[in-house]
Amino acid sequence: MEYRGKQYGVILTIGGKWKWSAEIEGQYRSGMAVSRPAGIKAAERAIDKALAPNKKHLRPPVTVRPPTEAGSQ
């Protein structure tokens, strides 16, 4: 199967569980799922996570105000 240009597969194991695997940029990732649709979703999620750029959540800088003098208003 293919998703976003990357190959992955989902197979039924002897134990009745589903094993998914995906090759992403020369590395293999795999896992287990309880159903075939869950395995497909997990494989596609792993591909999405690997292809997403590293996101940094930047916060605006905190401004520190100088203390005000009492009664200067």
C-alpha positions in Angstrom: 0.0 0.0 0.0 1.1 3.6 -0.5 0.4 6.8 1.4 2.0 10.2 0.6 4.6 8.4 -1.6 5.7 6.0 1.2 5.2 2.2 1.2 3.5 0.5 4.1 1.8 -2.8 4.8 -0.7 -4.3 7.2 -0.8 -8.1 7.8 -2.7 -10.4 10.0 -0.5 -12.4 12.4 -1.1 -15.9 13.6 -2.3 -14.5 17.0 -5.1 -12.7 15.3 -3.6 -9.2 15.7 -2.6 -6.9 12.8 0.9 -5.8 12.3 1.7 -2.7 10.4 5.1 -1.6 9.0 6.2 1.4 7.0 9.5 2.3 5.4 10.2 6.0 5.8 13.4 7.5 4.5 15.4 4.2 4.8 14.1 3.5 8.3 11.4 0.9 9.2 8.7 1.6 11.7 6.2 -1.0 12.9 3.6 -1.7 15.5 0.6 -3.8 16.3 -3.1 -3.0 16.1 -6.4 -4.7 17.0 -8.0 -4.3 13.6 -6.9 -3.7 10.0 -8.4 -0.2 9.9 -6.6 0.6 13.1 -3.3 -0.7 11.6 -3.8 1.4 8.5 -4.5 4.5 10.6 -1.4 3.9 12.8 0.9 3.4 9.7 -0.4 6.5 8.1 0.0 8.5 11.3 3.6 7.3 11.6 4.2 8.4 8.0 2.6 11.8 8.7 4.7 12.2 11.9 7.9 11.4 10.1 7.3 13.7 7.2 6.1 16.7 9.2 8.7 19.3 9.8 10.0 19.7 13.4 7.5 22.2 14.8 8.6 24.5 17.5 6.0 26.3 19.4 7.4 29.7 20.0 6.0 32.0 22.5 6.3 35.8 22.4 8.9 37.2 24.7 7.7 38.4 28.1 8.2 42.1 28.6 9.2 43.2 32.1 7.9 46.6 33.0 10.0 48.7 35.5 8.3 49.2 38.8 6.3 52.4 39.0 6.6 54.8 41.8 3.6 55.2 44.1 1.8 58.5 43.5 3.5 59.5 40.3 0.3 59.3 38.3 
